[in-house]
């Protein structure tokens, strides 16, 4: 196996998680350090935006619960609209230029919100349009990023790379939520979006300085978009592992997004928290994501990747049922404990799943695998956002939170009634050699 300068070539396939090198990737791998820094900055800015947009809608534009649900849905709707062709284009083109273009577009789009607010012309329609357009940029960025990481890192480093990226994303989200809440309290929620200017600029600068250049894609006959989209869909539908993770992700995202869409409304109007405290409380609960990323590889090595996946995604998120009990004062601990467990389980599960997919999927299909799975996974997000808004309007905010939070552990039953329950580890051998015909219907091990 060829390696790049400063990279380990010692894969450990015993558990599918890899053996952590003596020196951290952040110390010995300059290009990964740049990618990590840029992605962390990007996630910080996105976290500020994720809190600022609904706060702007609720406090500045007096949006209804349904409008808040529409705003949450708009950011994820592009996965249904352009997700599948994005996967094909990512497999045809180099990933880094796509990532740079998407980041630059998001920077410009988010900057229009504070400019419009200062001019006194900000409307709910503009917020929805910005959420939709930046969501489209996010589709291309995420798909390209998923395909880029395994090309940048050797297999032995991918588990550590995924853990560090997921962990830093959670930490950046925590700081971003806290900062967004503080900015909202001191200067108003619109100014929270100003943080995106410097964070997206830093992300652009770091990604642009990465020295590794992807090789030219192997020459192959150019086929129709429909044909190549079909390959990705057959890969997901015909393989037991990809199919299981995709169905679980979709069901889980409906419930997670549903209650998260109502969270700002719930904490402000039902619990009675001030705007600035919302970010702080959500940030404390979100530390579970950092903890989950930190222990994912260690637990997977001890228990096995399949068993660890069940533990993280089925057991920990069950504490989501504590969230609707949240009240003022000491009652905030219900949300903190529930949110911590959900964050820890989801992030740890994502670390294991990401490493598995990067090793198991043929490299020339990784973009389409990511996009095909994401269309259903992330396509479920607007469904969850709309469901949250409609349930909140129909049942009331707290009863809707009960329904949606109870659905979080129920969604994980898809994993329980799947091949994971009968195995210690996920498969460690690649699905097929690059360039070999893809016969997805026959690959349903277990």
N, C-alpha and C positions, 0 to 999 in steps of 0.2 A: 504494500500500500504506500503510495507517495504521500509525503507530508509537506506542510508549509513551514517556513522558518518559525521556530519557537513553539511548535505544536507537538503534542504527545502522539505517539503512534502505538499506544498500548491499550487496545480495546479490551474490555472485560465483559464477556457476554453471559456470565453466569447468572445474573439477575436481570439483565436488560437495562441496568441503570448506569453501568460503567464504574470504574474505580477512580476516586478523586485523586488527581495528581498531587505531589508534594507541594508544588507551588501553585497558588491560585491563578486562574485564567486572567484575572485583572492585573496581576503582576507580570506575567510572562507573555501575554498576547496583546500587542498594541492595537491591532484592528478590532479585536473583541472589546477592548477597553473603550475605544471610540464609539463602537456600536452601542455598548451598554450605557455610556454617558448620554448619547443622543436619545436613546430610547427612554431613559429615565427622565430626561427633561421633557420629552414628548408626553409621557404619562402624567407628569406633574401638571403640565398645562391642560391636559384633557380632564384631569380630576377637578381642577378649578372650574373648567367649563361645565362639567357634569353637574356641579352644584350651582354655578352661577346662572345657567340658563333657566332652570325651573324657579330659582329665587327671583330672577327678573320677571318671569311670567306671573308669579304669584303676587309679588310685592309692588312691582312697578306698573304692570299691565293688568293686574287684578284678574288673572286668568281663572277660569272654572276648572274643576277637577278633570273634566273631559278634555279641555284644552291642554292641561299639563300632560295627560296621557298621550294626546296627539303629538306633543313636542317630543316626548320620549320615543314614540314610534318613528318619527320622521328621521331620526339619526340612524336607525337600523333598517329602514325600508329599502335602501339601496342594495342590500344583500340579496333581496328578492328580485330586484330590477336588473342589476348588472353583475351579480356575483359569479354566475356561470361563465359568461364570456371573459370576465377578468381573469379567471383561472387559466383559460386557454392563452390569453395574451401574455400572462406571466411565464408560462411554460415556453412560449415562443421568443420572448425578449429577455434582456438582462434585468435583474431585479433592482439593483441599486438606483439606476436612473428613475425607475417608477417610484421608488420610495422618496427620492428627492423631490420629484414633481408633486407628489401627493402632499408632502409636508409643506411645501411652498404655497400650494393652493389653500390648505387649511389656515395657514398664517394670515393670508389676505382676507379670507372669508370671515374669520372671527374678528378681525380688526374693524369690519364694517359695523358691528353692533355698538361699541362705545362711540364711534363716530356719529352714527344715526341718533343715538341717545343725546349726545351733546347738541345736535342740531334740532332736537325736539321732534323727530319724525320716526322714532322707533315704533314698530307695530308688532303684533303677534304674527302677522303674515311674514315679516322679515325674519323673526326668530325661527319660524318653521322652515323657511327657505334656506337659512344658514345651516340649520341642523341637517336638512336633506342633502345639501351640497357637500358639507364636510363629511357626512356619512358616506357619500360616494367616494371621496378621496380616501377615506378610511378603508373602504373595501379593497382598493388597489394597494394601499400601503400594507395592510395586514396580510394579504395574499402573497405579495412580493417578499415581505419580511419572513414569512413562514418558509418560503422556498430558499431564501438567501442564507439563513442561519446554518443549515447543515452543509452548505457549500463552503462557508467560512471556517467551520470547525471540523476537526476529525471526529470520527464516531466516539472515540474514548472521551472526548471533551464535551459531547453534546448534552449529557445529563447535567453536568456542572453548569454549562452555559444556560440551559433552560431554567435551572434552579435559581441562578443569580438574576436572570432577566425577570422571572416571575416575582422573585423576592423584592427586587428593586422597584418593579412596577407597583407592587402593593405598598411599599414604603413611600414611593412618590405620591401615590394616591392618598395616603394618610396625610402627608404634609400638605398636599394640594387642597384636600378638603378642609383642613384646619386653616390654611392661609386664605382660602376662598371665603370661609365663614367670617374670619377676622376682617378681611377687606370689606365684606358686605356690611359688617356692623359699623366699621369706621367711616367708610366712604361711599357705601351703597353697592349693591350687587353688580351693577353694570361695570364698575371699575375692576371687578374680579377678572374680567376677560382681558384686561391689559396685561396680566401676567403671561398670557399666551404669546405676546410679541417676543419677549426675550427667550422663552422656552423653545419656541419653534425655530427661532434664529439659531440657538445653540444646537438644536437637533440637526438642522441643515448643515451647519459648520462641521459637526462631528462626522456625520454620514459622508459628507463630501471629502473628508480627509482620510477615509479608510483606504489603505494602500492596496488591498487585495482586489484584483480585477477578475471578474468571472470570465472563464474561457468562452470562446464562441460556441454556440449551441450546435450539436451535430447536425449536419445537413440531412434533411428528410423531406420527402414529398409534402408539399403544402396541401393539406386537406381542408375540407369545409369546417366552418366553426361548429356546425351541428354535429359533425362526426367526432371532433375532438371533445366537445362537451359530453357527448354520449359515453366516451371512454371513461371520463371521470365519474359520471353517474353510475356506470356499471361497476366501477371499482368499489364505490361505496355500497351499492346495493348487493353486490355479489360476494362480499367478504364479511364473514361473521363478526370480526373485530371492528372494522370500520363502521359496519351497519349498527352494531350495538352502541358504540360511542356516539354516533350521530343521532340516533333516536333518543338516547338518554340526554344528550346535550340540548336537543330541541325541547323535550318535556321539562327539563330542569330550567331552561331559560324562560319559558312561559311563566313559571311560578316566581323565579327570582326577580325577573323584570317587573312582574306585576306588583309585588310588594315594594320593590325599590322605587317604582314610579310614584307610589303613594307616600313614600317615606317622608319627604319634605313637608307635604300637607299634613301627614299624621303627627309629626313631631312639633310642628308649629301650631296647628289648629286643635288637635286632640290632646297632646301632652302639655302644650303651653310653653315650649321653649322659645327664647328669643332667637332671631336670625343668626347671630354670631355663634351661639351655643350649638346650633345644628351641626355645623362643620366639625366642631370639636368632639361632639359625642359620636358622630359617624366615624371620625378618624380613630378614636379609641377602639371602637368595635372592629375597625378594619385592620388593626394590628394582627388579627388572626391570619391574614394573608401572608405577612412576613414570617410568622411562626410556621405556617404550613409549608412555605417554600424552603425554610431552613431544615425541616425534619424529613421532607419527602424522600430524598435519596437514602437517608439512613434507615428509615422505616421500611422502605421497599427492599433494601438489601437484606434486612433481617427477616421480614415476613414473606417476601416474594412480591413481585410487582402486581400480580392479579389480586392477591389478598389485600395488599395495601390500598389498591384502588377501591375495593369494596369498603374497607374501613374508613377511608377518607371521604368518600362520596355518599355513603349510606349512614354511617354512625354519627359523624360530627354534625352534618347539617340538620339532624333531627332536632337540635336545640333551637331551630328557627321558630318552633311553636311558643317559645318564651316571648318573642318580640311583641305580639299583640297585647301582652300584659303590661307593657310599659306605661308608666305614669310619672308624675313629677317627683322630684326629690330622690329618695332611695330607689324608687320604682324604675329609674333609668337603668339600673343594673340588669333588668330583664332584657332590654335592648342590647346592652353591651355584651352580655353573655351569649345571647342568641346570634348577634351579628358576628362575634368573634368565632364561634363554632362554624358558621356558614362560610366565612371568609377562609378559615384555615382549611376546611375540607375541600372547597372548590379549587383553591390555588394549588394545594398539594396534589390533587387529582390531575390538574392541568399539567403540572411538571412531569408526572409519570406518563400521561397520555402523549404529550408533545414529543418526548424522547422516543417512545415506542413508534409513533408514526414516522418520525424522521428516519429511523433505522429500517422499518418494515416496508415502507412504500418505495417503489422504483423511483429514482431521482427525477426521471423525465416526466413523471406523473404527479410530482409533489404539489405543484401549483394547482392542478385540477382537483386533486384530493382535498386540498385545503379549501378551495372555493366550493366544491360540491358539498362537502360536509357543512361548510359555513352557511351556505344558502338555507339549509334546513335549521342549523343551530341558531344562527343570527337572524334568519328570517322569522324565527319564533319570537324574537325580541319585540318587534312592533305588535305582534299578537298579544304578548304579555302586557305591554304598555297600554294598549287599548283596553284589554280585559281589566287591568287594574283601574283605569279611569272609569270605565263603565260600571264595574262592581262598586267602586267607591261612591259613584253617583246614585246607584240603585239601592245598595244595602246600607250605605254609610261607610265612612273611612275605616273605623275600627273593625266592624264585622267583615269587611272586605279583606283586611289584613289577616284575620283569622283563617279565612278560606285559602288565601294565597300562601301563607306561611306553612299551613298544614300540608299543602301540596308539594313543598320542597323535598321532604324525605320520601313522600310517596312516589315522586318521579324517579328516585334512585332505585326503586324496585325493578326497573328495567335492567339494571346491572345484576341484580340478585337472580333474576330469571334468565340469565345469559350464560355463555360458556365460562365467564370469569369465576363463577361459583365452584366449578369443578377443578380449578387449576391453581397452582402456586404462583406461576409466572406467566406473563404475556410472552408470545413468541419472540425469539431473539434473532432468528435468521431472516434475512431479507426476503421479501415476497417473490422477487424475480430478478434476474440479471437485467441490467440496462439494455434496451434494444430487443429483449425477448418479447414474443407476442403475449399480450395480456389476456389471460383466460380467467377472468374474475369469478365467473359463476362456479368454477370448480374449487376455488380456494375458500373453503368454509371450515377450516380445521376445528376439531371438536364437534 
